[in-house]
Amino acid sequence: MTSQTQIPQLKTDRLLLRAFKLSDAKEVQRMAGSKKVFDTTATIPHPYPDGAAEEWIAKHAEWFEKNLSANWAITLDVNENLIGCMSLMISQAHQRAEIAYWLGEEFWGKGYCTEAAAAAIDYGFKERNLNKVTSHHMAENAASGKVMIKNGMKQEGILRQHFFKNDRLHDMVFYGILKSEWKRPQL
């Protein structure tokens, strides 16, 4: 099976979250390789190396099959053009998962990430029977925190000087939501 047949599609009012295709790799490299995207994420490299997107996409089906993660291409529903990524990293043994995401900077500030996160959280609770979904961001990335808050997540703590990036230590803000608290937001 390919990742397209394994990873379920999630539809929202404006978006379609679908499995990544190898044909998305150049756009992944371009968008995720932006310095601004790099500055707001923990693990995306800059510059984004040639071949890295293809290698990453090729692993999605295996990770999904092993119940480790679901990685969706965030696309505009009208044309399925890639605008970003939503990931759900699953810890089934602990009945929880973490969401992580990025958008191409030309799509920032339009509510797309909030909408995609709602779909991923909903999938985690309804389809994976998780008890908790978490996420975190660097303290200076307030926009990411707003995505979490708009999806009903509660701030659970701040780990001071917890993450080293760009030659300095960053505070990390952690959020979570329990299945019993989840009410899919009206976006």
N, CA, C and O atoms as a DFTB+ gen file, in Angstrom:
748 C
 N C O
     1  1       0.835      -1.192       0.000
     2  2       0.000       0.000       0.000
     3  2       0.872       1.244       0.000
     4  3       1.989       1.231       0.517
     5  1       0.364       2.297      -0.572
     6  2       1.079       3.569      -0.547
     7  2       0.530       4.421       0.574
     8  3      -0.527       4.127       1.131
     9  1       1.256       5.486       0.905
    10  2       0.792       6.373       1.962
    11  2      -0.548       6.999       1.602
    12  3      -1.332       7.337       2.488
    13  1      -0.819       7.156       0.303
    14  2      -2.083       7.756      -0.103
    15  2      -3.259       6.874       0.288
    16  3      -4.309       7.398       0.661
    17  1      -3.121       5.549       0.218
    18  2      -4.235       4.681       0.560
    19  2      -4.304       4.409       2.055
    20  3      -5.360       4.016       2.551
    21  1      -3.231       4.602       2.778
    22  2      -3.238       4.330       4.206
    23  2      -3.640       5.544       5.027
    24  3      -4.506       5.445       5.896
    25  1      -3.039       6.660       4.767
    26  2      -3.293       7.850       5.572
    27  2      -4.635       8.437       5.135
    28  3      -4.806       8.794       3.970
    29  1      -5.583       8.536       6.062
    30  2      -6.915       9.008       5.676
    31  2      -6.905      10.492       5.315
    32  3      -6.114      11.273       5.844
    33  1      -7.791      10.853       4.413
    34  2      -7.977      12.267       4.095
    35  2      -8.893      12.881       5.139
    36  3      -9.844      12.250       5.601
    37  1      -8.592      14.121       5.505
    38  2      -9.428      14.876       6.435
    39  2      -9.889      16.135       5.712
    40  3      -9.076      16.842       5.116
    41  1     -11.176      16.417       5.760
    42  2     -11.718      17.571       5.061
    43  2     -12.270      18.570       6.056
    44  3     -12.937      18.200       7.023
    45  1     -11.986      19.835       5.813
    46  2     -12.554      20.928       6.600
    47  2     -13.308      21.834       5.626
    48  3     -13.439      21.506       4.446
    49  1     -13.793      22.951       6.108
    50  2     -14.523      23.871       5.234
    51  2     -13.682      24.338       4.055
    52  3     -14.187      24.434       2.936
    53  1     -12.403      24.631       4.290
    54  2     -11.557      25.195       3.236
    55  2     -10.394      24.315       2.817
    56  3      -9.734      24.589       1.815
    57  1     -10.140      23.260       3.579
    58  2      -8.915      22.491       3.397
    59  2      -9.182      21.020       3.160
    60  3     -10.223      20.485       3.542
    61  1      -8.221      20.384       2.525
    62  2      -8.156      18.939       2.436
    63  2      -6.783      18.542       2.961
    64  3      -5.759      18.975       2.433
    65  1      -6.766      17.723       3.996
    66  2      -5.518      17.164       4.500
    67  2      -5.395      15.779       3.878
    68  3      -6.251      14.918       4.081
    69  1      -4.332      15.575       3.126
    70  2      -4.142      14.331       2.384
    71  2      -2.724      13.835       2.598
    72  3      -1.870      14.550       3.122
    73  1      -2.488      12.596       2.181
    74  2      -1.131      12.055       2.225
    75  2      -0.236      12.869       1.297
    76  3      -0.675      13.335       0.246
    77  1       1.008      13.032       1.691
    78  2       1.988      13.663       0.811
    79  2       2.264      12.752      -0.379
    80  3       2.204      11.527      -0.265
    81  1       2.565      13.357      -1.510
    82  2       2.992      12.648      -2.716
    83  2       4.442      13.054      -2.977
    84  3       4.868      14.144      -2.595
    85  1       5.183      12.183      -3.619
    86  2       6.559      12.545      -3.967
    87  2       6.592      13.801      -4.827
    88  3       7.568      14.549      -4.787
    89  1       5.550      14.040      -5.597
    90  2       5.493      15.255      -6.422
    91  2       5.376      16.533      -5.584
    92  3       5.548      17.629      -6.119
    93  1       5.087      16.417      -4.282
    94  2       5.040      17.578      -3.383
    95  2       6.428      18.000      -2.911
    96  3       6.581      19.074      -2.331
    97  1       7.433      17.175      -3.150
    98  2       8.750      17.368      -2.536
    99  2       9.364      18.732      -2.837
   100  3       9.907      19.364      -1.931
   101  1       9.296      19.194      -4.053
   102  2       9.915      20.491      -4.395
   103  2       9.237      21.638      -3.646
   104  3       9.904      22.564      -3.185
   105  1       7.909      21.574      -3.526
   106  2       7.197      22.612      -2.776
   107  2       7.506      22.515      -1.281
   108  3       7.637      23.542      -0.614
   109  1       7.624      21.303      -0.748
   110  2       8.028      21.130       0.652
   111  2       9.379      21.797       0.862
   112  3       9.560      22.561       1.809
   113  1      10.321      21.507      -0.020
   114  2      11.663      22.083       0.111
   115  2      11.613      23.608       0.039
   116  3      12.277      24.286       0.823
   117  1      10.836      24.146      -0.889
   118  2      10.742      25.602      -1.038
   119  2      10.097      26.250       0.188
   120  3      10.647      27.190       0.760
   121  1       8.920      25.739       0.590
   122  2       8.183      26.375       1.691
   123  2       8.841      26.128       3.042
   124  3       9.080      27.068       3.801
   125  1       9.135      24.865       3.342
   126  2       9.741      24.545       4.637
   127  2      11.155      25.097       4.723
   128  3      11.663      25.340       5.818
   129  1      11.795      25.298       3.570
   130  2      13.148      25.824       3.547
   131  2      13.258      27.321       3.763
   132  3      14.363      27.861       3.818
   133  1      12.133      27.992       3.886
   134  2      12.132      29.431       4.158
   135  2      12.784      29.718       5.510
   136  3      12.567      28.983       6.473
   137  1      13.568      30.766       5.582
   138  2      14.214      31.145       6.849
   139  2      13.172      31.437       7.925
   140  3      13.377      31.105       9.093
   141  1      12.055      32.055       7.538
   142  2      11.004      32.361       8.523
   143  2      10.360      31.088       9.073
   144  3      10.061      31.020      10.265
   145  1      10.142      30.088       8.232
   146  2       9.595      28.814       8.711
   147  2      10.618      28.132       9.609
   148  3      10.266      27.633      10.677
   149  1      11.864      28.106       9.195
   150  2      12.942      27.548      10.008
   151  2      12.975      28.201      11.397
   152  3      13.107      27.510      12.407
   153  1      12.855      29.517      11.441
   154  2      12.933      30.241      12.710
   155  2      11.805      29.904      13.676
   156  3      11.944      30.116      14.880
   157  1      10.684      29.380      13.169
   158  2       9.527      29.103      14.038
   159  2       9.337      27.627      14.333
   160  3       8.387      27.256      15.022
   161  1      10.225      26.770      13.822
   162  2      10.073      25.330      14.024
   163  2      11.323      24.735      14.674
   164  3      12.400      25.330      14.655
   165  1      11.147      23.551      15.244
   166  2      12.243      22.930      15.989
   167  2      13.152      22.052      15.125
   168  3      14.360      22.009      15.359
   169  1      12.604      21.363      14.146
   170  2      13.403      20.334      13.483
   171  2      13.633      20.549      11.992
   172  3      14.364      19.770      11.379
   173  1      13.048      21.558      11.395
   174  2      13.230      21.782       9.964
   175  2      14.601      22.417       9.728
   176  3      14.937      23.416      10.364
   177  1      15.388      21.846       8.824
   178  2      16.734      22.383       8.569
   179  2      16.701      23.613       7.654
   180  3      15.761      23.815       6.885
   181  1      17.742      24.415       7.760
   182  2      17.922      25.552       6.846
   183  2      19.408      25.714       6.581
   184  3      20.173      25.838       7.538
   185  1      19.848      25.719       5.361
   186  2      19.012      25.526       4.176
   187  2      18.486      24.094       4.117
   188  3      19.077      23.170       4.675
   189  1      17.357      23.938       3.424
   190  2      16.711      22.636       3.308
   191  2      17.442      21.841       2.226
   192  3      17.450      22.257       1.068
   193  1      18.054      20.709       2.575
   194  2      18.906      20.004       1.611
   195  2      18.120      19.322       0.484
   196  3      16.994      18.863       0.673
   197  1      18.744      19.273      -0.676
   198  2      18.178      18.533      -1.799
   199  2      17.992      17.072      -1.398
   200  3      18.861      16.483      -0.756
   201  1      16.863      16.496      -1.777
   202  2      16.575      15.095      -1.500
   203  2      15.961      14.832      -0.138
   204  3      15.404      13.756       0.079
   205  1      16.041      15.773       0.779
   206  2      15.520      15.553       2.138
   207  2      13.996      15.419       2.142
   208  3      13.457      14.594       2.878
   209  1      13.301      16.207       1.342
   210  2      11.838      16.134       1.306
   211  2      11.386      14.784       0.753
   212  3      10.451      14.182       1.280
   213  1      12.039      14.308      -0.300
   214  2      11.696      13.006      -0.870
   215  2      11.914      11.890       0.155
   216  3      11.088      10.987       0.293
   217  1      13.026      11.966       0.860
   218  2      13.341      10.959       1.881
   219  2      12.303      10.973       3.000
   220  3      11.861       9.918       3.454
   221  1      11.916      12.168       3.441
   222  2      10.921      12.333       4.513
   223  2       9.562      11.799       4.057
   224  3       8.925      11.043       4.790
   225  1       9.111      12.175       2.870
   226  2       7.814      11.725       2.356
   227  2       7.797      10.209       2.210
   228  3       6.782       9.574       2.498
   229  1       8.887       9.628       1.775
   230  2       8.959       8.179       1.562
   231  2       8.780       7.388       2.860
   232  3       8.421       6.212       2.807
   233  1       9.016       7.994       4.008
   234  2       8.897       7.306       5.299
   235  2       7.487       7.358       5.881
   236  3       7.186       6.612       6.813
   237  1       6.619       8.217       5.356
   238  2       5.304       8.428       5.958
   239  2       4.464       7.160       6.060
   240  3       3.867       6.900       7.105
   241  1       4.410       6.375       5.001
   242  2       3.586       5.159       5.013
   243  2       4.054       4.194       6.101
   244  3       3.236       3.617       6.818
   245  1       5.360       4.022       6.219
   246  2       5.909       3.127       7.245
   247  2       5.573       3.635       8.645
   248  3       5.164       2.858       9.508
   249  1       5.745       4.936       8.869
   250  2       5.443       5.502      10.188
   251  2       3.964       5.345      10.524
   252  3       3.606       5.061      11.667
   253  1       3.105       5.534       9.517
   254  2       1.672       5.379       9.744
   255  2       1.340       3.919      10.036
   256  3       0.577       3.625      10.956
   257  1       1.907       3.013       9.261
   258  2       1.667       1.583       9.440
   259  2       2.128       1.114      10.818
   260  3       1.493       0.249      11.421
   261  1       3.222       1.677      11.316
   262  2       3.741       1.311      12.638
   263  2       3.070       2.088      13.768
   264  3       3.464       1.969      14.929
   265  1       2.048       2.889      13.424
   266  2       1.282       3.644      14.419
   267  2       2.144       4.676      15.147
   268  3       1.924       4.964      16.323
   269  1       3.128       5.228      14.432
   270  2       4.006       6.236      15.023
   271  2       3.547       7.657      14.714
   272  3       3.655       8.547      15.558
   273  1       3.036       7.866      13.506
   274  2       2.594       9.218      13.144
   275  2       1.690       9.185      11.930
   276  3       1.670       8.230      11.154
   277  1       0.943      10.269      11.800
   278  2       0.188      10.567      10.586
   279  2       0.673      11.932      10.135
   280  3       0.657      12.888      10.910
   281  1       1.100      12.026       8.894
   282  2       1.605      13.279       8.339
   283  2       0.742      13.641       7.144
   284  3       0.643      12.883       6.179
   285  1       0.120      14.810       7.222
   286  2      -0.771      15.241       6.159
   287  2      -0.214      16.462       5.442
   288  3       0.355      17.364       6.056
   289  1      -0.392      16.464       4.137
   290  2      -0.173      17.673       3.350
   291  2      -1.421      18.530       3.558
   292  3      -2.537      18.078       3.302
   293  1      -1.234      19.753       4.018
   294  2      -2.364      20.689       4.112
   295  2      -2.514      21.305       2.729
   296  3      -1.578      21.906       2.200
   297  1      -3.701      21.149       2.147
   298  2      -3.952      21.694       0.822
   299  2      -5.232      22.509       0.824
   300  3      -6.125      22.289       1.642
   301  1      -5.306      23.442      -0.090
   302  2      -6.553      24.170      -0.288
   303  2      -7.522      23.228      -0.986
   304  3      -7.178      22.614      -1.996
   305  1      -8.712      23.112      -0.459
   306  2      -9.684      22.161      -0.985
   307  2     -10.035      22.435      -2.448
   308  3     -10.344      21.505      -3.193
   309  1      -9.991      23.688      -2.858
   310  2     -10.409      24.038      -4.221
   311  2      -9.452      23.495      -5.284
   312  3      -9.876      23.230      -6.409
   313  1      -8.169      23.325      -4.947
   314  2      -7.213      22.904      -5.979
   315  2      -6.199      21.859      -5.501
   316  3      -5.390      21.379      -6.296
   317  1      -6.234      21.506      -4.227
   318  2      -5.300      20.551      -3.609
   319  2      -3.845      20.976      -3.708
   320  3      -2.950      20.134      -3.639
   321  1      -3.596      22.272      -3.869
   322  2      -2.223      22.767      -3.868
   323  2      -1.692      22.782      -2.445
   324  3      -2.380      23.208      -1.517
   325  1      -0.477      22.318      -2.282
   326  2       0.173      22.224      -0.978
   327  2       0.386      23.605      -0.377
   328  3       0.885      24.517      -1.038
   329  1      -0.004      23.746       0.901
   330  2       0.278      24.995       1.614
   331  2       1.044      24.754       2.911
   332  3       1.542      25.704       3.514
   333  1       1.150      23.480       3.356
   334  2       1.861      23.215       4.605
   335  2       1.750      21.765       5.024
   336  3       1.408      20.892       4.227
   337  1       2.046      21.524       6.295
   338  2       2.088      20.168       6.849
   339  2       1.453      20.152       8.233
   340  3       1.635      21.076       9.025
   341  1       0.705      19.086       8.510
   342  2       0.160      18.820       9.844
   343  2       0.577      17.406      10.203
   344  3       0.354      16.472       9.432
   345  1       1.181      17.247      11.369
   346  2       1.626      15.930      11.824
   347  2       1.028      15.612      13.179
   348  3       0.848      16.490      14.023
   349  1       0.726      14.346      13.367
   350  2       0.249      13.825      14.637
   351  2       1.215      12.713      15.019
   352  3       1.170      11.627      14.442
   353  1       2.094      12.977      15.994
   354  2       3.052      11.983      16.458
   355  2       2.414      11.216      17.615
   356  3       2.098      11.793      18.655
   357  1       2.230       9.924      17.425
   358  2       1.374       9.114      18.282
   359  2       2.192       8.310      19.283
   360  3       3.205       7.701      18.941
   361  1       1.724       8.323      20.533
   362  2       2.244       7.432      21.568
   363  2       1.047       6.628      22.074
   364  3       0.445       6.965      23.093
   365  1       0.710       5.557      21.343
   366  2      -0.476       4.765      21.670
   367  2      -0.382       4.180      23.076
   368  3      -1.395       4.075      23.766
   369  1       0.818       3.798      23.510
   370  2       0.990       3.215      24.845
   371  2       0.554       4.185      25.940
   372  3       0.116       3.767      27.012
   373  1       0.674       5.471      25.663
   374  2       0.291       6.484      26.654
   375  2      -1.012       7.183      26.276
   376  3      -1.422       8.137      26.938
   377  1      -1.658       6.713      25.221
   378  2      -2.938       7.239      24.746
   379  2      -2.885       8.736      24.475
   380  3      -3.818       9.475      24.788
   381  1      -1.768       9.167      23.883
   382  2      -1.631      10.592      23.578
   383  2      -0.879      10.770      22.257
   384  3      -0.274       9.840      21.725
   385  1      -0.943      11.986      21.763
   386  2      -0.200      12.344      20.557
   387  2       0.157      13.817      20.641
   388  3      -0.435      14.580      21.404
   389  1       1.128      14.190      19.847
   390  2       1.538      15.592      19.751
   391  2       1.292      16.060      18.325
   392  3       1.623      15.360      17.368
   393  1       0.711      17.244      18.188
   394  2       0.580      17.829      16.861
   395  2       1.747      18.778      16.622
   396  3       2.230      19.452      17.532
   397  1       2.173      18.805      15.386
   398  2       3.209      19.742      14.939
   399  2       2.830      20.167      13.531
   400  3       2.190      19.411      12.801
   401  1       3.223      21.371      13.151
   402  2       2.765      21.896      11.870
   403  2       3.667      23.009      11.387
   404  3       4.423      23.615      12.145
   405  1       3.555      23.254      10.085
   406  2       4.158      24.436       9.473
   407  2       3.325      24.790       8.243
   408  3       2.682      23.936       7.633
   409  1       3.359      26.051       7.908
   410  2       2.703      26.548       6.693
   411  2       3.710      27.349       5.904
   412  3       4.606      27.973       6.473
   413  1       3.562      27.333       4.585
   414  2       4.334      28.248       3.759
   415  2       3.995      29.672       4.176
   416  3       2.828      29.989       4.402
   417  1       5.000      30.529       4.279
   418  2       4.758      31.851       4.864
   419  2       3.729      32.677       4.100
   420  3       3.106      33.564       4.684
   421  1       3.532      32.407       2.806
   422  2       2.514      33.151       2.053
   423  2       1.093      32.793       2.501
   424  3       0.134      33.443       2.086
   425  1       0.951      31.763       3.348
   426  2      -0.365      31.336       3.828
   427  2      -0.586      31.653       5.306
   428  3      -1.610      31.269       5.871
   429  1       0.350      32.341       5.932
   430  2       0.218      32.698       7.346
   431  2      -0.910      33.708       7.538
   432  3      -1.226      34.491       6.642
   433  1      -1.511      33.670       8.733
   434  2      -2.493      34.680       9.129
   435  2      -3.873      34.515       8.511
   436  3      -4.671      35.452       8.547
   437  1      -4.174      33.358       7.948
   438  2      -5.470      33.140       7.306
   439  2      -6.318      32.095       8.045
   440  3      -7.411      31.757       7.590
   441  1      -5.827      31.587       9.169
   442  2      -6.570      30.601       9.951
   443  2      -6.439      29.167       9.463
   444  3      -7.091      28.270       9.997
   445  1      -5.604      28.941       8.456
   446  2      -5.474      27.591       7.908
   447  2      -4.897      26.604       8.926
   448  3      -5.348      25.462       9.010
   449  1      -3.922      27.034       9.680
   450  2      -3.278      26.132      10.638
   451  2      -4.256      25.752      11.757
   452  3      -4.287      24.600      12.191
   453  1      -5.041      26.706      12.216
   454  2      -6.042      26.431      13.245
   455  2      -7.040      25.399      12.739
   456  3      -7.410      24.475      13.463
   457  1      -7.471      25.560      11.500
   458  2      -8.444      24.655      10.884
   459  2      -7.852      23.252      10.710
   460  3      -8.515      22.258      11.003
   461  1      -6.626      23.175      10.242
   462  2      -5.970      21.881      10.054
   463  2      -5.708      21.195      11.396
   464  3      -5.862      19.980      11.512
   465  1      -5.317      21.962      12.397
   466  2      -5.073      21.394      13.723
   467  2      -6.362      20.813      14.303
   468  3      -6.335      19.746      14.916
   469  1      -7.484      21.500      14.116
   470  2      -8.770      20.994      14.608
   471  2      -9.076      19.631      13.986
   472  3      -9.540      18.721      14.673
   473  1      -8.817      19.496      12.692
   474  2      -9.081      18.225      12.018
   475  2      -8.175      17.115      12.553
   476  3      -8.630      15.989      12.753
   477  1      -6.906      17.422      12.784
   478  2      -5.969      16.418      13.299
   479  2      -6.315      16.015      14.731
   480  3      -6.247      14.836      15.076
   481  1      -6.685      16.984      15.560
   482  2      -7.074      16.676      16.942
   483  2      -8.327      15.808      16.942
   484  3      -8.402      14.818      17.671
   485  1      -9.302      16.177      16.132
   486  2     -10.543      15.417      16.020
   487  2     -10.249      13.971      15.597
   488  3     -10.799      13.026      16.162
   489  1      -9.383      13.815      14.604
   490  2      -8.982      12.483      14.152
   491  2      -8.337      11.702      15.309
   492  3      -8.644      10.527      15.508
   493  1      -7.458      12.343      16.058
   494  2      -6.789      11.672      17.168
   495  2      -7.758      11.151      18.215
   496  3      -7.610      10.033      18.709
   497  1      -8.742      11.959      18.547
   498  2      -9.702      11.538      19.569
   499  2     -10.714      10.524      19.024
   500  3     -11.020       9.538      19.694
   501  1     -11.226      10.755      17.832
   502  2     -12.290       9.893      17.305
   503  2     -11.770       8.616      16.668
   504  3     -12.345       7.549      16.883
   505  1     -10.712       8.693      15.899
   506  2     -10.237       7.528      15.152
   507  2      -9.142       6.762      15.873
   508  3      -9.037       5.547      15.706
   509  1      -8.334       7.430      16.659
   510  2      -7.224       6.773      17.365
   511  2      -7.531       6.535      18.832
   512  3      -6.738       5.918      19.544
   513  1      -8.684       7.023      19.288
   514  2      -9.118       6.851      20.674
   515  2      -8.061       7.319      21.672
   516  3      -7.820       6.668      22.688
   517  1      -7.439       8.450      21.371
   518  2      -6.455       9.032      22.276
   519  2      -7.159       9.704      23.446
   520  3      -8.324      10.089      23.344
   521  1      -6.458       9.838      24.537
   522  2      -6.979      10.562      25.690
   523  2      -6.504      12.010      25.713
   524  3      -7.167      12.872      26.290
   525  1      -5.349      12.284      25.082
   526  2      -4.764      13.621      25.169
   527  2      -4.012      13.947      23.889
   528  3      -3.382      13.083      23.278
   529  1      -4.093      15.218      23.498
   530  2      -3.279      15.741      22.410
   531  2      -2.510      16.936      22.946
   532  3      -3.079      17.799      23.614
   533  1      -1.223      16.985      22.655
   534  2      -0.356      18.044      23.153
   535  2       0.304      18.772      21.988
   536  3       0.236      18.337      20.838
   537  1       0.935      19.878      22.315
   538  2       1.773      20.600      21.359
   539  2       2.624      21.587      22.144
   540  3       2.371      21.839      23.322
   541  1       3.619      22.135      21.496
   542  2       4.452      23.145      22.143
   543  2       5.044      24.070      21.087
   544  3       5.067      23.754      19.898
   545  1       5.520      25.218      21.553
   546  2       6.139      26.184      20.646
   547  2       7.189      26.995      21.388
   548  3       7.184      27.073      22.616
   549  1       8.089      27.595      20.621
   550  2       9.043      28.522      21.218
   551  2       8.258      29.736      21.696
   552  3       7.342      30.192      21.012
   553  1       8.604      30.254      22.843
   554  2       7.827      31.324      23.469
   555  2       7.630      32.530      22.556
   556  3       6.585      33.180      22.609
   557  1       8.616      32.836      21.725
   558  2       8.488      34.013      20.858
   559  2       7.572      33.779      19.653
   560  3       7.288      34.718      18.909
   561  1       7.111      32.553      19.450
   562  2       6.210      32.246      18.341
   563  2       4.758      32.262      18.835
   564  3       4.110      31.220      18.934
   565  1       4.272      33.447      19.136
   566  2       2.925      33.601      19.687
   567  2       1.843      33.095      18.742
   568  3       0.808      32.617      19.206
   569  1       2.049      33.186      17.441
   570  2       1.044      32.735      16.477
   571  2       0.754      31.246      16.641
   572  3      -0.396      30.821      16.530
   573  1       1.790      30.455      16.904
   574  2       1.591      29.027      17.107
   575  2       0.781      28.776      18.375
   576  3      -0.080      27.896      18.399
   577  1       1.047      29.530      19.404
   578  2       0.268      29.413      20.637
   579  2      -1.198      29.734      20.411
   580  3      -2.065      29.111      21.023
   581  1      -1.494      30.699      19.542
   582  2      -2.887      31.048      19.241
   583  2      -3.609      29.890      18.560
   584  3      -4.795      29.670      18.806
   585  1      -2.905      29.146      17.705
   586  2      -3.500      27.962      17.069
   587  2      -3.946      26.980      18.156
   588  3      -5.044      26.427      18.087
   589  1      -3.099      26.770      19.144
   590  2      -3.404      25.824      20.213
   591  2      -4.569      26.314      21.066
   592  3      -5.477      25.546      21.380
   593  1      -4.544      27.573      21.435
   594  2      -5.610      28.147      22.267
   595  2      -6.951      28.107      21.541
   596  3      -7.967      27.757      22.142
   597  1      -6.966      28.460      20.257
   598  2      -8.215      28.446      19.477
   599  2      -8.795      27.043      19.357
   600  3      -9.988      26.882      19.098
   601  1      -7.963      26.037      19.542
   602  2      -8.429      24.656      19.513
   603  2      -8.709      24.107      20.913
   604  3      -8.827      22.895      21.089
   605  1      -8.814      24.983      21.897
   606  2      -9.215      24.578      23.237
   607  2      -8.108      24.019      24.104
   608  3      -8.368      23.540      25.208
   609  1      -6.873      24.072      23.620
   610  2      -5.767      23.561      24.435
   611  2      -5.487      24.519      25.593
   612  3      -5.650      25.734      25.480
   613  1      -5.068      23.938      26.689
   614  2      -4.710      24.724      27.871
   615  2      -3.190      24.732      28.014
   616  3      -2.519      23.725      27.787
   617  1      -2.675      25.884      28.392
   618  2      -1.241      25.958      28.655
   619  2      -0.944      25.124      29.897
   620  3      -1.575      25.292      30.940
   621  1       0.027      24.224      29.769
   622  2       0.369      23.331      30.868
   623  2       1.697      23.691      31.521
   624  3       2.023      23.185      32.595
   625  1       2.455      24.557      30.879
   626  2       3.700      24.961      31.503
   627  2       4.676      25.577      30.527
   628  3       4.513      25.496      29.309
   629  1       5.690      26.192      31.095
   630  2       6.781      26.775      30.318
   631  2       8.074      26.166      30.824
   632  3       8.370      26.207      32.018
   633  1       8.831      25.608      29.915
   634  2      10.150      25.104      30.265
   635  2      11.167      26.158      29.836
   636  3      11.364      26.407      28.647
   637  1      11.799      26.763      30.820
   638  2      12.711      27.878      30.567
   639  2      14.021      27.391      29.969
   640  3      14.587      26.382      30.391
   641  1      14.486      28.137      28.975
   642  2      15.756      27.850      28.299
   643  2      15.880      26.354      27.985
   644  3      16.897      25.725      28.278
   645  1      14.846      25.817      27.396
   646  2      14.715      24.375      27.179
   647  2      15.236      23.902      25.829
   648  3      15.542      22.722      25.663
   649  1      15.340      24.812      24.860
   650  2      15.637      24.410      23.495
   651  2      16.695      25.330      22.907
   652  3      16.558      26.552      22.950
   653  1      17.759      24.732      22.354
   654  2      18.858      25.515      21.783
   655  2      18.715      25.559      20.270
   656  3      18.682      24.521      19.610
   657  1      18.631      26.770      19.725
   658  2      18.519      26.973      18.286
   659  2      19.017      28.362      17.952
   660  3      18.816      29.304      18.717
   661  1      19.663      28.486      16.813
   662  2      20.172      29.789      16.356
   663  2      21.089      30.434      17.391
   664  3      21.010      31.635      17.649
   665  1      21.948      29.626      17.969
   666  2      22.961      30.098      18.912
   667  2      22.402      30.687      20.203
   668  3      23.061      31.499      20.852
   669  1      21.195      30.283      20.574
   670  2      20.666      30.732      21.862
   671  2      19.628      29.765      22.398
   672  3      19.085      28.942      21.660
   673  1      19.358      29.873      23.690
   674  2      18.362      29.031      24.352
   675  2      16.996      29.694      24.286
   676  3      16.876      30.911      24.426
   677  1      15.965      28.879      24.072
   678  2      14.592      29.364      23.954
   679  2      13.725      28.727      25.027
   680  3      13.888      27.551      25.353
   681  1      12.803      29.511      25.573
   682  2      11.765      28.959      26.432
   683  2      10.757      28.239      25.543
   684  3      10.474      28.686      24.431
   685  1      10.217      27.125      26.033
   686  2       9.203      26.366      25.291
   687  2       7.908      26.365      26.099
   688  3       7.911      26.114      27.304
   689  1       6.801      26.652      25.413
   690  2       5.483      26.705      26.040
   691  2       4.719      25.449      25.619
   692  3       4.609      25.156      24.428
   693  1       4.194      24.711      26.594
   694  2       3.521      23.441      26.352
   695  2       2.019      23.567      26.593
   696  3       1.573      24.216      27.539
   697  1       1.255      22.927      25.708
   698  2      -0.210      22.941      25.768
   699  2      -0.728      21.514      25.678
   700  3      -0.031      20.620      25.199
   701  1      -1.963      21.304      26.145
   702  2      -2.601      20.010      26.000
   703  2      -4.108      20.138      26.086
   704  3      -4.643      21.107      26.625
   705  1      -4.776      19.136      25.541
   706  2      -6.229      19.036      25.651
   707  2      -6.585      17.571      25.844
   708  3      -6.011      16.692      25.202
   709  1      -7.530      17.318      26.730
   710  2      -8.008      15.965      26.994
   711  2      -9.230      15.679      26.131
   712  3      -9.960      16.589      25.739
   713  1      -9.434      14.415      25.848
   714  2     -10.603      14.022      25.050
   715  2     -11.889      14.529      25.690
   716  3     -12.804      14.956      24.986
   717  1     -11.968      14.486      27.015
   718  2     -13.178      14.930      27.721
   719  2     -13.415      16.434      27.579
   720  3     -14.525      16.904      27.825
   721  1     -12.402      17.186      27.190
   722  2     -12.519      18.645      27.023
   723  2     -12.789      19.052      25.575
   724  3     -13.156      20.198      25.317
   725  1     -12.613      18.132      24.634
   726  2     -12.618      18.473      23.210
   727  2     -14.021      18.808      22.708
   728  3     -14.960      18.023      22.839
   729  1     -14.123      19.970      22.146
   730  2     -15.293      20.410      21.395
   731  2     -14.732      21.027      20.133
   732  3     -14.113      22.090      20.177
   733  1     -14.946      20.365      19.010
   734  2     -14.375      20.883      17.758
   735  2     -14.855      22.317      17.561
   736  3     -16.058      22.577      17.550
   737  1     -13.904      23.257      17.404
   738  2     -14.292      24.665      17.299
   739  2     -15.035      24.981      16.002
   740  3     -14.817      24.350      14.968
   741  1     -15.901      25.957      16.087
   742  2     -16.568      26.494      14.889
   743  2     -15.619      27.526      14.286
   744  3     -15.425      28.603      14.849
   745  1     -15.039      27.199      13.161
   746  2     -14.035      28.083      12.539
   747  2     -14.657      28.927      11.453
   748  3     -13.967      29.727      10.822
